């Protein structure tokens, strides 16, 4: 299971940032917004599972990207609020 959290941001933004544009394009819908009927779910599920099946270095890199982005976003906010 892959979980990404972005405080005060859309959770899909963190996931998209970690996965990268090529992987995000393989997911159904547009920026995490999608509505599928049962037949469409069955058709799209294998590609979505493959896209999200991160292991080893891919998983480590994705987590690092989310954490780096989260840290830089918090730092930017602190500078802007000062």
GIWO-V128950 format. One record per residue. N is the residue number from 1. RES is the residue in one letter. SS is DSSP state (H for helix, E for strand, L for the rest). BURIAL is I if it has 9 or more other C-alpha atoms within 8 Angstrom, else O. Layout:
n->(N N)
res->(RES RES)
ss->(SS SS)
burial->(BURIAL BURIAL)
This chain:
n->(1 2 3 4 5 6 7 8 9 10 11 12 13 14 15 16 17 18 19 20 21 22 23 24 25 26 27 28 29 30 31 32 33 34 35 36 37 38 39 40 41 42 43 44 45 46 47 48 49 50 51 52 53 54 55 56 57 58 59 60 61 62 63 64 65 66 67 68 69 70 71 72 73 74 75 76 77 78 79 80 81 82)
res->(X X X X X X X X X X X X X X X X X X X X X X X X X X X X X X X X X X X X X X X X X X X X X X X X X X X X X X X X X X X X X X X X X X X X X X X X X X X X X X X X X X)
ss->(L L L L L L L L L L H H H H H H H H H L H H H H H L L L L E L L E L L L L H H H H H H H H H H H H H H H L L L H H H H H H H H H H H H H H H H H H H H H H H H H H L)
burial->(O O O I O I O O O O I O I I I I I I I O O O I I O I I I O O O O O O O O O O O O I O O I O O I I O O I O O O O O O O I I I I I O I I O O O I O O O O O O O O O O O O)
